[in-house]
Amino acid sequence: MSSMVDDAVKYYHDLLTPEMAEATDFALRKKLRDRNLYFGDRPLCVVLRPYFYSENNWIFLNSGLEKLLEAFNIVHQVCIQDPKQRAYLMLDDYEEQLIPYDKPSVQPWSSSRLDMFYVTEKNVLKCVEYNAETPAGIGYADMLGEVFSELEPFRIFQKKYHTFMMPALDQLTDSLIDAYLAWGGQRFPQIAIVDWREVPTLTEHEITRQHFERRGLKAVLADPRSLEYHNGVLWSDGFRIDMIYKRVLYSELFATMGIDNPITRAVRDGNVFITNSISAKMLAKKASLAFLSDTANAHFFSADQLAAIATHIPWTRVVKDSKTTYEGKPIDLLSFLTVNKDKFVLKPNDDYGGRGVVLGWECSSDGWDAALKQALIVPHVVQERVDIVQRDFPMWLNGEVDISPRYVDADPYVFGGKMVYGLMTRLSPLSLLNVTAGGGSIVPTILIEKRR
């Protein structure tokens, strides 16, 4: 962290006297309740400080991702065109069946999110996953920024520091409309935000719906089970759907409703636009990072793209009985992983919320061996351990100010496959950072500069 940011953090913490911290905690919790900023029944945030970046931090992050996103786009293009290359990603049968529904002229993802760790003091930025299917958190991050801007410590802080938030719901809305028009839409679309009615993120969907309405778009929340398709139109309780802003996971949709459901029939017939599309799922597979990392695929990328991959993608491979390279040396993958568990993490190729992730340095040898055996049955990748960031955050706990370290990640949003804007910051007392996994918080991310 830069000295300016260090000084800003110390100043913010010093503002939190016991009286100020107690009042701020009360105000924060009330504002979260008033805005329904909860993940299920848990408040989204329990700490009293935002996360700060300097302008130079943001410039480094943003400029470093341009070539990396180009490389991800190439993975998509190569795998769309060549089924043999696509096999690397280990798609499910339904994904293979539905990929032809995509229009080549339309960007498959209107929004996506890179899940990263950013060690600002070393200028080290590592991407550990690419959420290219259903990136969550945009509405939450925007609203949390509003909440913190109303808290007394932040108001005092602004007298000493310029602050700049990056609300991204406008970028999301613009990206959706651009994608709809590229698809062939001839009018402002009526949008259905589609997900199960019982999901814990329903409050974020409502935040997004209200933003669409403020932008002049008609929008509803719709459970896939309530949709009907007849006479060439997809309906939700009498509401005509032109565009699906898809938040339900494809895997859960088809597991629950089968492949021949109203949504896929309407998409197949070209009567509704869905985003993100089915082919975006390819990059959401953890094996997309293995495709980038594997030197056998280097010929697909330019020198600049290879440099970005080497800089920002940790060594990643599909778990199988094979030979590969590590640090330029040939290895037998399974044997190597067996004796080097402390360097690696195992991840299911297609899951979310931290489910099934095994951190080698936190499990026994027997547990690691069992996880490796499971990874040979259900598609997994193995990824080299990266430096995880820890920062101190204050909260009001048991009648006093508690300032304790929390693990921190950096999850920038991407619009149209190339524009990086806005960032979700997650905190956790556990080294597995995921709000879905429990115990975590989201905090607003703010660029700061000291006033002169």
C-alpha positions in Angstrom: 0.0 0.0 0.0 1.3 3.5 -0.8 2.3 5.8 2.0 -0.6 8.1 1.1 -3.1 5.3 1.4 -1.4 4.1 4.7 -1.8 7.6 6.1 -5.4 7.8 5.0 -6.2 4.5 6.6 -4.6 5.6 9.9 -6.5 8.9 9.8 -9.8 7.1 9.2 -9.1 4.7 12.1 -8.2 7.6 14.4 -11.6 9.2 13.7 -13.3 6.1 15.1 -13.2 7.0 18.8 -15.4 4.7 20.8 -18.2 7.2 20.7 -17.9 7.7 17.0 -17.5 4.0 16.2 -20.6 3.1 18.2 -22.7 5.8 16.5 -21.3 4.8 13.1 -22.0 1.1 13.6 -25.6 2.0 14.6 -26.1 4.3 11.6 -24.5 1.7 9.2 -26.7 -1.1 10.3 -29.8 1.1 10.1 -29.0 2.2 6.6 -28.3 -1.4 5.5 -31.7 -2.4 6.9 -33.5 0.6 5.3 -32.0 -0.3 1.9 -32.4 -4.0 2.4 -28.6 -4.5 1.8 -28.5 -8.1 3.0 -27.2 -11.3 1.6 -30.1 -13.6 2.7 -30.4 -12.6 6.4 -26.8 -11.3 6.8 -25.9 -7.6 6.5 -23.5 -7.1 3.5 -21.0 -5.1 5.6 -20.0 -5.2 9.2 -16.8 -3.1 9.1 -16.7 0.7 9.4 -14.2 1.7 6.7 -14.2 1.5 2.9 -11.3 0.1 0.9 -9.0 2.8 -0.5 -6.9 2.9 -3.7 -4.7 5.7 -5.0 -5.0 6.9 -8.5 -1.8 5.1 -9.4 -3.2 1.8 -7.9 -6.2 2.1 -10.2 -4.1 3.0 -13.3 -1.9 0.0 -12.8 -4.9 -2.3 -12.4 -6.7 -1.0 -15.3 -3.8 -0.8 -17.8 -2.6 -4.3 -16.8 -5.9 -5.9 -17.8 -6.3 -4.7 -21.4 -4.0 -7.4 -22.9 -5.3 -10.1 -20.5 -8.9 -9.5 -21.6 -7.7 -9.7 -25.2 -6.3 -13.1 -24.4 -9.5 -14.3 -22.8 -11.4 -13.2 -25.9 -9.0 -15.2 -28.1 -9.7 -18.3 -25.9 -13.4 -17.8 -26.6 -12.8 -17.3 -30.4 -10.5 -20.3 -30.7 -12.9 -22.6 -28.8 -16.0 -21.5 -30.6 -14.4 -22.3 -33.9 -12.6 -25.6 -33.1 -14.3 -28.3 -31.1 -11.0 -30.0 -30.5 -9.7 -26.9 -28.7 -13.1 -26.5 -26.9 -12.6 -30.0 -25.4 -9.9 -28.4 -23.2 -12.6 -26.6 -21.3 -14.6 -29.7 -20.5 -18.0 -28.4 -21.3 -21.2 -30.2 -20.4 -23.4 -31.8 -23.1 -26.1 -29.1 -22.8 -23.5 -26.4 -23.3 -22.2 -28.0 -26.5 -25.8 -28.3 -27.7 -26.7 -24.7 -27.1 -23.5 -22.9 -28.3 -24.9 -22.7 -31.9 -27.7 -20.5 -30.5 -25.2 -17.6 -30.1 -24.9 -15.0 -32.7 -21.2 -14.6 -33.7 -21.7 -10.8 -34.2 -22.9 -10.3 -30.6 -20.5 -10.1 -27.7 -21.4 -13.1 -25.5 -20.9 -11.2 -22.2 -22.3 -7.7 -21.6 -20.8 -7.8 -18.1 -18.2 -10.0 -16.4 -15.9 -9.9 -13.4 -12.3 -10.8 -12.9 -11.7 -12.2 -9.4 -8.2 -11.1 -8.4 -5.7 -10.5 -5.6 -3.9 -7.2 -5.8 -0.8 -6.6 -3.7 -0.6 -2.8 -4.2 2.8 -2.3 -2.5 4.4 -4.7 -4.9 2.3 -4.0 -8.0 1.4 -7.7 -8.2 -2.1 -8.5 -9.6 -3.2 -12.1 -10.1 -6.4 -13.3 -11.6 -7.6 -16.6 -10.0 -11.1 -16.8 -11.7 -13.1 -15.2 -14.5 -16.8 -14.8 -13.7 -18.0 -14.5 -17.2 -21.4 -16.0 -16.7 -23.3 -14.2 -14.0 -21.1 -11.5 -12.3 -22.9 -10.5 -9.1 -22.4 -7.5 -6.8 -22.7 -4.5 -9.1 -25.8 -3.2 -7.4 -24.5 -4.0 -4.0 -21.3 -2.1 -4.5 -23.1 0.9 -5.8 -25.5 1.1 -2.9 -22.8 0.5 -0.3 -20.9 3.5 -1.7 -24.0 5.6 -1.1 -24.3 4.3 2.4 -20.7 5.0 3.4 -20.9 8.5 1.9 -23.6 9.3 4.4 -21.6 8.2 7.5 -20.1 10.8 9.7 -16.5 9.5 9.6 -16.5 9.6 5.8 -17.8 13.1 5.8 -15.0 14.2 8.0 -12.5 12.2 6.0 -13.6 14.1 2.8 -12.4 17.4 4.3 -8.8 16.0 4.1 -9.1 13.7 1.1 -10.7 13.9 -2.3 -12.8 10.7 -2.9 -14.0 9.2 -6.1 -16.4 6.2 -6.3 -17.1 4.1 -9.3 -20.8 3.2 -9.4 -21.2 0.8 -12.3 -24.9 0.3 -12.7 -25.0 2.9 -15.5 -22.2 1.0 -17.3 -24.1 -2.2 -16.9 -27.3 -0.6 -18.4 -25.4 0.9 -21.3 -23.7 -2.4 -22.0 -27.0 -4.3 -22.0 -28.6 -1.9 -24.4 -25.6 -1.9 -26.7 -25.6 -5.7 -26.8 -29.4 -5.8 -27.4 -29.1 -3.5 -30.4 -26.2 -5.5 -31.8 -28.3 -8.6 -31.5 -31.0 -6.9 -33.7 -33.3 -5.2 -31.2 -35.4 -2.5 -32.8 -36.7 -0.7 -29.6 -35.8 0.0 -26.0 -36.1 -3.5 -24.5 -38.4 -4.7 -21.8 -36.1 -6.5 -19.4 -36.6 -9.5 -17.2 -34.0 -10.1 -14.5 -34.3 -13.9 -14.3 -33.3 -15.9 -11.2 -35.0 -18.1 -8.7 -37.3 -16.2 -6.3 -35.6 -17.8 -3.3 -32.0 -16.7 -4.0 -30.2 -14.7 -1.3 -29.2 -12.1 -3.9 -32.8 -11.1 -4.7 -32.2 -7.8 -3.0 -29.5 -6.9 -5.5 -31.8 -7.9 -8.4 -34.3 -5.4 -7.1 -31.6 -2.7 -6.8 -30.8 -3.3 -10.4 -34.4 -3.4 -11.5 -35.0 0.0 -9.9 -32.0 1.4 -11.7 -33.3 0.2 -15.0 -36.6 1.9 -14.3 -34.8 5.1 -13.5 -33.1 4.9 -16.9 -36.5 4.6 -18.6 -36.5 0.9 -19.1 -39.4 -1.4 -18.1 -38.1 -4.2 -16.0 -39.4 -7.0 -13.8 -37.9 -9.8 -11.6 -38.9 -13.2 -13.0 -38.5 -16.7 -11.8 -37.7 -19.1 -14.7 -40.5 -21.4 -13.5 -43.1 -18.6 -14.0 -42.2 -17.9 -17.7 -44.4 -18.8 -20.6 -43.5 -18.9 -24.3 -46.3 -18.7 -26.9 -47.0 -17.0 -30.2 -43.3 -16.1 -30.5 -43.2 -14.1 -27.3 -41.7 -14.9 -23.9 -44.0 -13.7 -21.0 -43.7 -13.2 -17.3 -47.2 -12.7 -15.8 -48.4 -10.7 -18.7 -45.1 -8.8 -19.1 -43.5 -9.1 -22.6 -39.8 -10.0 -22.4 -37.5 -8.6 -25.0 -34.3 -9.2 -23.1 -33.2 -11.6 -20.3 -30.6 -10.2 -18.0 -29.7 -13.7 -16.8 -28.7 -14.1 -13.2 -29.8 -17.7 -12.8 -26.9 -20.1 -13.5 -27.3 -22.2 -16.7 -26.3 -25.4 -14.8 -29.1 -24.8 -12.3 -31.6 -23.7 -14.9 -31.2 -26.9 -16.9 -30.9 -29.2 -13.9 -34.3 -27.9 -12.7 -36.2 -27.3 -16.0 -34.4 -29.4 -18.6 -33.0 -28.1 -21.8 -36.4 -27.7 -23.6 -37.7 -24.9 -21.4 -39.4 -21.6 -22.4 -36.2 -19.6 -22.2 -34.2 -21.8 -24.5 -37.1 -22.1 -27.0 -37.4 -18.3 -27.2 -33.6 -17.9 -27.6 -33.5 -20.7 -30.2 -36.2 -19.0 -32.2 -34.5 -15.6 -32.0 -37.4 -14.0 -30.2 -35.6 -13.0 -27.0 -32.1 -11.8 -26.3 -30.3 -13.4 -23.4 -27.1 -12.1 -21.8 -24.7 -13.4 -20.8 -25.1 -16.0 -23.5 -24.4 -19.7 -23.3 -20.9 -19.4 -24.9 -19.8 -17.0 -22.2 -19.9 -20.0 -19.9 -16.7 -21.2 -21.6 -14.6 -18.5 -20.0 -16.4 -19.1 -16.6 -14.9 -22.6 -16.6 -11.8 -22.6 -14.4 -10.1 -24.5 -17.3 -10.1 -21.2 -19.3 -7.2 -20.1 -17.0 -5.5 -23.4 -17.6 -5.8 -22.8 -21.4 -4.1 -19.4 -20.9 -1.4 -20.8 -18.6 -0.5 -23.9 -20.6 2.6 -23.2 -22.7 1.2 -25.7 -25.3 -1.3 -23.0 -26.2 1.2 -20.1 -26.5 1.0 -19.9 -30.3 -2.5 -18.5 -30.1 -1.4 -15.3 -28.4 0.7 -12.3 -29.3 3.9 -11.4 -27.3 2.1 -8.7 -25.4 -0.8 -11.0 -24.5 1.7 -13.7 -23.4 3.4 -11.2 -21.2 0.0 -10.3 -19.6 -0.8 -14.0 -19.1 2.6 -14.6 -17.4 2.1 -11.5 -15.2 -1.5 -12.0 -14.2 -2.5 -15.7 -14.5 -1.1 -18.1 -11.9 0.2 -21.4 -13.1 -3.0 -23.5 -13.7 -3.6 -26.9 -15.2 -6.4 -29.3 -15.7 -6.1 -32.2 -13.2 -5.4 -35.4 -15.1 -2.7 -38.1 -15.4 -0.4 -36.3 -17.7 3.0 -34.7 -18.2 3.4 -30.9 -18.3 5.8 -28.2 -17.3 6.3 -26.2 -14.1 8.8 -23.3 -14.1 10.0 -24.5 -17.4 10.8 -28.0 -16.3 8.9 -31.2 -17.3 6.9 -32.8 -14.5 4.5 -35.7 -14.0 1.5 -33.7 -12.9 -0.1 -36.1 -10.3 3.2 -37.1 -8.7 4.3 -33.5 -8.5 1.1 -32.4 -6.9 1.1 -35.2 -4.4 4.4 -34.0 -2.9 3.9 -30.3 -3.3 0.4 -29.7 -1.8 1.4 -26.5 0.1 1.9 -24.7 -3.2 -1.4 -25.4 -4.8 -5.2 -25.1 -4.6 -7.7 -27.5 -6.3 -10.9 -26.0 -7.8 -13.9 -27.7 -9.5 -14.0 -26.6 -13.1 -17.6 -25.4 -12.9 -18.9 -24.4 -9.5 -19.2 -21.2 -7.5 -19.3 -19.8 -4.0 -16.1 -21.5 -3.0 -17.8 -24.9 -3.1 -15.3 -27.8 -3.5 -12.2 -25.6 -3.3 -9.4 -27.3 -1.5 -6.4 -25.2 -0.2 -3.4 -27.6 -0.1 -1.6 -25.7 2.6 -4.7 -26.0 4.9 -5.4 -29.7 4.6 -3.7 -32.9 5.6 -1.7 -35.1 3.2 -4.6 -37.7 3.4 -7.1 -35.0 2.7 -5.1 -33.7 -0.3 -4.7 -37.2 -1.7 -8.4 -37.8 -1.4 -9.1 -34.4 -3.1 -6.8 -35.4 -6.0 -8.6 -38.6 -6.5 -11.9 -36.8 -6.6 -10.4 -34.3 -9.1 -9.8 -37.2 -11.5 -13.5 -38.1 -11.4 -15.1 -34.7 -11.5 -13.3 -32.1 -13.7 -11.0 -29.9 -11.7 -8.1 -27.6 -12.2 -5.1 -27.1 -10.0 -3.7 -23.6 -9.5 -0.5 -22.2 -7.9 -1.0 -20.4 -4.7 -0.8 -16.7 -4.9 -0.1 -14.0 -2.3 -3.3 -13.2 -0.4 -3.7 -9.6 0.8 -4.5 -8.8 4.4 -5.5 -5.4 5.7 -6.7 -4.1 9.0 -10.4 -3.1 9.3 -12.3 -1.6 12.2 -15.6 -2.8 13.6 -17.7 -2.2 16.7 -17.4 -5.4 18.6 -18.5 -6.2 22.2 -18.6 -2.5 23.2 -15.2 -1.4 21.8 -13.4 -0.7 18.6 -11.8 -3.8 17.2 -9.2 -3.4 14.4 -8.3 -6.8 13.0 -6.8 -8.1 9.8 -9.0 -9.5 7.1 -8.2 -11.1 3.8 -9.0 -8.8 0.9 -9.6 -9.4 -2.8 -10.1 -7.2 -5.8 -12.8 -8.0 -8.3 -13.0 -5.4 -11.2 -16.0 -5.4 -13.5 -15.7 -5.7 -17.2 -18.2 -4.3 -19.7 -18.5 -5.5 -23.3 -15.5 -7.7 -22.8 -13.0 -4.9 -22.6 -13.9 -1.9 -20.5 -12.9 -2.1 -16.9 -14.9 0.1 -14.5 -16.0 -0.4 -10.9 -14.7 -2.9 -8.5 -16.1 -5.1 -5.8 -13.9 -5.6 -2.7 -14.6 -8.6 -0.5 -13.3 -9.1 3.0 -13.1 -12.3 5.0 -11.4 -13.6 8.2 -10.9 -16.8 6.2 -8.4 -17.3 3.3 -11.2 -18.5 1.1 -12.8 -15.2 0.1 -16.4 -15.6 -0.9 -19.5 -14.0 0.6 -21.6 -17.0 -0.5 -19.3 -19.2 1.6 -20.2 -17.3 4.7 -18.4 -15.0 7.1 -17.5 -12.3 4.6 -18.3 -8.6 3.9 -18.4 -6.4 0.9 -17.1 -2.8 1.3 -17.2 0.1 -1.2 -14.0 0.7 -3.1 -12.9 4.4 -3.3 -10.1 6.2 -5.1 -8.6 8.9 -2.9 -6.2 11.8 -3.2 -5.0 14.1 -0.4 -6.3 17.6 -0.6 -3.7 20.3 -1.1 
